[in-house]
Amino acid sequence: MRKIYLFLALFLLVPFMLEGQVEKYKAVFTLNFIRYIGWPDDARQGDFVIGVLGDPAIARRIQEQSAGKKFGFQDVVVKEFSSADEVENCQVLYVSSRVRFSKIAAQINQKLGSSSLIVAEEEGATDYGAMINFVIRDEVLKFEIHKGNASQKGLQISSRLENMSSAIVL
């Protein structure tokens, strides 16, 4: 009987463990994206701020992985936002699927101004201004890249990022 309970407990925990792995990969990818972006001079001033909207777990993962690190001469700072109203200027804004990016895209784009990379995880997010969008294709985590959206914000996406096996260039 104990074996059955143990099996059921493990069976129920597997989805949570897998979700944690996906969060980990999204956080790692997001931190790595910044190395493959050509940033304008105004983005290289002060702290390098990564904002996370609507996902405390991703914010925590990015914070853990970036603790004490620098991007060039800039300290990496992670800010967590629970609503679009709280968002303030940052170099990278990660928008969780828990927040409907398509509904708040205009507000976010207005608040961020120029030189901000928007990373989302909602189908069609690049249609609303996201530069990078996490998607699941054939049960594999991938990311869409929209170079046009990036260039409108003065950002240049490296061909090395485009050539990664997980990239889908639009």
C-alpha positions in Angstrom: 0.0 0.0 0.0 2.9 2.4 0.8 4.3 1.8 -2.6 1.1 2.9 -4.2 1.1 6.1 -2.2 4.7 6.8 -3.0 4.0 6.2 -6.7 1.0 8.5 -6.6 3.0 11.2 -4.8 5.8 11.0 -7.4 3.3 11.0 -10.2 1.7 14.2 -8.9 5.1 15.9 -8.3 6.5 15.3 -11.7 4.6 18.2 -13.4 5.7 20.6 -10.7 9.3 19.5 -11.1 9.1 19.9 -14.9 7.6 23.4 -14.6 10.5 24.3 -12.3 12.9 23.2 -15.0 11.1 25.3 -17.6 11.3 28.3 -15.3 15.0 27.6 -14.9 15.6 27.5 -18.6 13.6 30.7 -19.3 15.6 32.5 -16.6 18.9 31.3 -18.1 17.9 32.2 -21.6 16.7 35.6 -20.5 20.1 36.3 -18.9 21.9 35.0 -21.9 19.9 37.1 -24.4 21.5 40.3 -23.1 24.8 39.3 -24.4 23.5 38.9 -27.9 21.8 42.3 -28.1 23.5 45.5 -29.5 22.5 48.1 -26.9 22.5 51.8 -27.6 24.5 54.1 -25.4 21.6 55.2 -23.2 21.0 51.6 -22.1 24.6 51.4 -20.9 24.2 54.0 -18.1 23.5 53.2 -14.4 22.4 49.7 -13.4 21.4 47.1 -15.9 17.7 46.5 -14.8 15.8 43.4 -15.7 12.1 43.7 -14.8 9.8 40.7 -14.4 6.1 41.3 -14.7 3.7 38.7 -13.2 6.0 35.8 -12.3 7.7 35.8 -8.9 9.3 32.4 -9.6 11.1 33.7 -12.7 12.1 36.8 -10.9 13.6 34.7 -8.1 15.4 32.5 -10.6 16.9 35.4 -12.5 17.9 37.1 -9.2 19.6 33.9 -8.0 21.5 33.4 -11.3 22.5 37.1 -11.6 23.4 37.8 -8.0 26.7 39.7 -7.8 27.1 39.7 -11.6 27.8 42.6 -13.9 26.9 43.3 -17.5 30.0 45.2 -18.7 30.5 47.8 -16.0 26.8 47.8 -14.9 25.4 46.0 -11.9 22.6 43.6 -12.8 19.5 44.5 -10.8 16.2 42.5 -10.9 12.9 44.3 -10.2 9.6 42.5 -9.8 6.4 44.0 -10.9 3.0 42.6 -10.1 1.0 44.8 -12.5 1.6 46.9 -15.6 1.0 50.0 -13.6 4.1 49.3 -11.6 6.4 48.9 -14.6 9.2 51.4 -14.9 12.0 51.9 -17.3 14.3 48.9 -17.5 16.6 47.4 -20.1 14.8 44.1 -20.2 11.2 43.4 -19.3 10.1 39.8 -19.0 6.3 39.5 -19.3 4.8 36.3 -17.9 2.0 34.4 -19.6 0.0 35.1 -16.4 -0.2 38.6 -17.7 -2.0 39.1 -21.0 0.7 41.0 -22.9 -1.6 41.5 -25.9 -4.0 43.5 -23.6 -1.3 45.7 -22.0 1.3 46.0 -24.8 0.5 49.6 -25.6 0.7 50.6 -22.0 4.0 48.7 -21.5 5.6 50.2 -24.7 4.6 53.7 -23.5 6.1 53.2 -20.0 9.3 51.6 -21.2 10.3 54.1 -23.9 13.2 53.3 -26.1 16.1 50.8 -25.7 14.1 48.2 -23.8 14.0 44.5 -24.7 10.6 42.9 -24.2 10.7 39.1 -23.6 7.2 37.5 -23.4 5.7 34.1 -23.2 2.3 34.4 -25.0 1.4 33.2 -28.4 1.4 36.1 -30.8 3.3 38.4 -28.5 5.6 39.6 -31.3 2.5 41.0 -33.0 2.2 43.4 -30.1 5.8 44.5 -29.9 7.7 41.8 -28.0 11.2 41.2 -29.5 11.6 37.7 -28.0 8.8 35.3 -27.2 9.0 31.9 -25.5 6.9 29.3 -27.2 6.5 25.5 -26.9 6.9 23.7 -30.3 6.7 19.9 -30.5 7.0 19.8 -26.7 10.3 21.8 -26.8 10.9 25.2 -25.4 11.9 27.6 -28.2 11.9 31.4 -28.6 10.7 33.6 -31.4 12.9 36.6 -32.4 11.4 39.6 -34.1 14.2 41.8 -35.4 11.8 44.5 -36.7 10.4 45.1 -33.2 14.0 45.2 -31.8 15.3 47.7 -34.4 12.3 50.0 -33.7 13.6 50.3 -30.2 17.2 50.8 -31.3 18.3 47.3 -30.4 20.3 45.0 -32.7 20.0 41.3 -32.4 23.1 39.3 -33.1 23.1 36.7 -35.8 24.6 34.3 -33.2 21.3 34.5 -31.3 19.3 33.8 -34.5 21.5 30.8 -35.3 20.8 29.0 -32.0 18.9 25.8 -32.3 16.0 27.1 -30.1 15.5 30.3 -32.2 12.6 30.9 -34.5 13.3 34.0 -36.6 10.3 35.9 -37.7 
